[in-house]
């Protein structure tokens, strides 16, 4: 298995080239004259109808390395530039950034699992706890609310099982949900929504490349075949756009393959648990919550044990270095006292505190180029 080289962390370019900037730029482009320069940081052209296809797990580097499997998307990528997704590079955080147009430090969806300061328990953004109200947890207005208030018809197209999840309630408020259980239905529902009205914002979400990467690994046969299916989905939507409408294609994160030899068993290293109250995040992006008075010792231990296998920093240092973008004071306590982002192909596993529904070969969450860079592809119907 190839090993991802260690580099300096790719700190997301908040305010310039991130998923949150894509969201605000898209909204501005639909609101007339392309919007103000501040709101439309990406300079997207003014349109009346737009479709945003979010392909879970299709990073920029992975797409560029598999051009033969995705000829349509690869042609669009030829004259395109990537975005940085934000930190952590994970679905919960990225979908919230797209949904709100805000960086993670402002919308507060700061990872797969983060501490609820009010209860001292972890909130899992994909398996939402019943005692946490998603609308209270993520209370900022969504771009869909704002678009609907401007008279734009807003639709979200995705699998029916996602319609009422906590994550959807936190990030998709304002969008009418259209159920589509397979790729052909995604295309049909998206095209129908675009043709139903003169002003439309249609968001489409497909999770299968991410699932293939987790279970089989990036570049596996299953992953590559799934990329080909998504390429056809994008091509079909593009071919049926109304005149003057635009299709944008992006992703929530990239991915790296993690070998068995690169899995650090945190549970087997007692010093990594000394002074720790909760271990949040996920294997490549950990929030470590310390017991009162133990933060400095926890930071020292994690740095000593992990060495160059992770970028390990304190909460204050991560905020200062811009990992989460501007941080709302009310969100600070959701960030770990210690934040550890894996370098290379390493992962910080905790089999005693978390389990997964499938073998995890492909992983994401950190600040490497393979995880941070996501495509921004555009097709304008003329």
N, C-alpha and C positions, 0 to 999 in steps of 0.2 A: 504494500500500500504506500503510495507516495506521501511524503511528509511535507506539510505546509511550512515554508520557511518563516523564521521569526523576523519580524520587522518592527518598526515603531507602531504604536496603536494608530488606527485610522479614526481620528476624532471626527464625528459627523459635522458637516458644514451647515449648522443650523442658521436659518435666515437667508441661506443662499441656495443650497442644493440638497435638500432632504425631502423625505416623504411629506412632512408637514408643510413645506414650501410648495410642493406639488398640489396639495389640497387647496391652499389659499389661492394659488395661481389659477387653478382650474375654476374655482368659484368666481374669481375676479374676471376671468375670460368669458364667463357666461353672464356676467352682470352688466356688460356693455363696455364697448371701446377698449376691451382688454384689461380694464381695471387700472388702478394706480400702480406706479412702479413699486411701491412698498408692498402692496398686496399681491402683485403679480411678479414675484421675484424671478420666476423662470421665463417671463416674457411670452407667455402663451398667447396665441392669436385669439381675437374676439370671435366667438361662435355662438350659435343659439342652441345647438344640441351636441352633447359630448357623452362618450361612453368610456369608462375607466375599467379596464380589465386588470384585476389584481391576481397574479399567479403565485400562490404561496410556494416559497422555496426556490424560485427561479432567479438566482443571482446573475449579475452581469458576467462574471468570469465563467460561470458554468454555461451560460448561453453562448458566449463567444467561443468556447471550447468545443461546442457541439453544433456547428453551423449546418452540417449535412442533415441532421435530424430536424432542424427547424429553419428551412430555407426562407419562409416568409418573414419570420421575426428577425432572422439574421440580416436580411436585406434592409429592414427598417433600422437595425442597429448600426449599419455601416456608417451613417451620417448622424448618429446619436451620441449622447454622452450619458454616463451613469450618474445616479444619485447616491448619496449615502442614506441608509435607512434610519439611523438613529440607534441609541443604545438603551437597553440591550437589543441586539438584532434578533428579535423574536416576534412571533405573531401577535401576541397580546399588545405589546408596545407599539408595533408598527401600524396595526389596524386602528389603534386609538389615535396615532399621529395623523393618519389619513382621514379619519372620521372627524377630528376636531380642528385640524390645521395648526396644532400646537405641538411644541417639542415635548418629550416625555416629562421633563421637570415641571411642566405646567399642567398637563392633563393628568398626571399622577398614575398612569398605568405603566408602572416602572419595571415590569418583568413578568415572567411566568408565575412566580410565587413571590409575594412581598408581604411584609408584616403589616398588620392592622394595628396602629399604635393604640387604638381604643380598647382592643381585646387581648393584645399580645399573641394573636394567632396569625397564621399565614392565610392570605387570600390567594386562591388559585384562579387565575384569570380564564382558564379553560374549563374548569370544573367549579363553577361559582358556588360559594357557600350560601345556604338559605338565609343566614342571619345578616347578610350584607346586601344592602340595596344598591344595585348597579348605578342607578341614577344619582344617588347620593355620593357614591364612591368616585364616580366620574361625572361631575356636575356641570362641566363647561358645555356651552352650546356646540352642536355639531355643525359641520358645513351643510348637512342635509336640512337641518332646521332653517339655517340662514338662506339656503337656496329656495326652499319652499316659501319662506316669507317674502321672497323677491318674485314670486309667481312662477317659479321653475318647477316643472313636474319632476319629482325625484323618485327613483326606483332602485332597489337593491335586488339583484338576482343571485340566488344561491340555493343550496340544499335546504329542504324544509326543516331538517333537524336543527339548523342554526337560527331559525327565525326568532325564537323566544329565549335564547341563551342570555346569560348575564353579560357576556361580551357584546352581543348584538345590541342589547338594551343600553349598554354604556356608550357604544360608538356609532350606532346607526339610527339614532332617533331622528325622526323627520322623513325617513324614506319609506315608501310603500314597498312591502316585501313581495317578491315574485318567486315562487318556489320552482326549482328546476333540479331534478335529481341526477341528470347526466349531461354530458357535454353538448349534445345536440339540443337539449332543452335549454341549456344556458344561452346558446346562440339564438334560438327562436324567441325566447322571452326578452332578451336584450334588444333584438331587432324590432320586436313588436312595441316595446316601450319607447324606443326612439321614434317610431313612426306615428305613435298615438297623439303627439302634441307638437306644437311649433317650438317650444322651449323645454329642453329635457336634460337632466343629468341622470345617467344610468351607470350604476356601479355593479360589476360582475366579479364574483369571487370563486376561484377553484382551488381546492386543497391538495390535489392528487400528486403533483410533482414533489411537494414536501413529504407526503406520506411515503412515496416511493423512495425518496432519499433516506428517510429515517430507517425504513425497513431493509432496503436492498443496497443503499449507498449511491452517492453521486457517480454518474458514468456507468452504472450497472445497466444491463439490458432492459430491466423493468423501467428504470429512470429514463433512459434514452427513448424508449418507445412512448412513454407518457409525454415526454417533451414534444414528440412528433404529433401526438393527439392535440395538445394545447396549441401548437403551431397552426393546425387546421382550424381549430376553434377561432383563433384570432383572424385568420384569413377569411373565414365565413362571415364573421361580424363585419369586417372591413368591406367585403364585397357587397353587403346589403345596407350600408349606411345611407341615410337620406342625404341628398345633395347638400354640401356645405357642413355636414357633421364631421366630427373628429373622433377617432379611436386612440386612446392612450393605453399603453401596456406597461405595467410595472410589477414589482414583487415586494414582498414584505421583508425579505432577507435572502442571503445566499446560504451556503452550507459547506462544511468540510467533512471528510470521512475520518472517523476516529477508530484506530485499531485497538485490539485488546491490550496490546503493550503500552498504549498511551492513556489508559484509564487509571486515574489516581483514585484509589479507594480511600476517601476521606474518613470513613468509619474505622478503618484499620490503623489510623494514625492518631493516637490519643491526644497529642499536643494540639491538633487542629480543632479539638472540641473543648479544650480547657477555656473556661470563661464564656462559652458560646451558649446563648439562650435559644436561638432559632437559626436554621440554615435555610435560606430562601434561594430564589433564582432558579437556575437550571445548570446542567453540568459544565457549560462553557461560559456562564456568567452568574457568579454567585453573589448574593447579598448575605453577609454574615452579621447577625445581630448579637451584640455582646451583652452580657449581664452588666448591671450598673458597676462602673468603675473599672471594667476589664477591657475596654476598647483598645487601649494602647498595647496591652499584652497580646490580645488576639491578633492585632495587626502585625506585631513583631513575629509571632509564631507562624502565621500564614506566609509572610514574606520569607522567613528562613526555610520553611519546609518546601514551598513551591519553587523558590528560586526563579530561574528564567522560564519556568513553565507557565507562568501567569503574570499579568500586570496586576499587582496587588496594591491597593491604595485605600486611604481612609475616606470616609464620606466627604469630609471637607475638601480633600485633595481632588476627588473625582468631580465635585461640583466646580471647584476652581479651574480645573483643566477642561471643563466644558463637555464632559461625557454625556450629561443629560440635557444640555442646553440650559437656558435660564431656569432656575428652580424656584417655584412658588414656596414661600416659607411654610405653608401648611402641608407641603409634600415632603419636606426634608426627612421626617422621621420614618417615612416609608423606605428610604434608601438604607442599605445596610451600614452599620458602623464601619465595616470593612467591605470593600467591593473587589472581587477577584475576577478578572477577564482572562480566559485561557489564551495563550499564545500557541503558534503552530497548530498541531493536531491534538493537543492535550484536552482532557476532560476531567472534571472533578466530580466523581460519582459518589452518591450516598445511598447504597442499596438498602440500608436499614430504615431510611426515612421517606423514600419515594420509590415508586414502581412505575413501569411504563407498559402500555398495552401491546407493544411490539418490540422486536429487537431494534436497538438504536445504533445504527452504523453511521448514518449521516447526522450531524448535529450542528447547532448554530447558537448564537447569542453574544458572541464576543466582538472584538474590534479589529479583526483581521480583514484584509482586503477582500478575501473570498466570501466573507459574511456580510460586510458592510455595503459593498457596491451592488446596486440593483439597477435594472434598466429603466430608462424612460424612452419609450418608443412611441412614435406618432404616425397616424395615417389619416390624411384629410381627404374626404370624398369631394371630387371636383366634377 
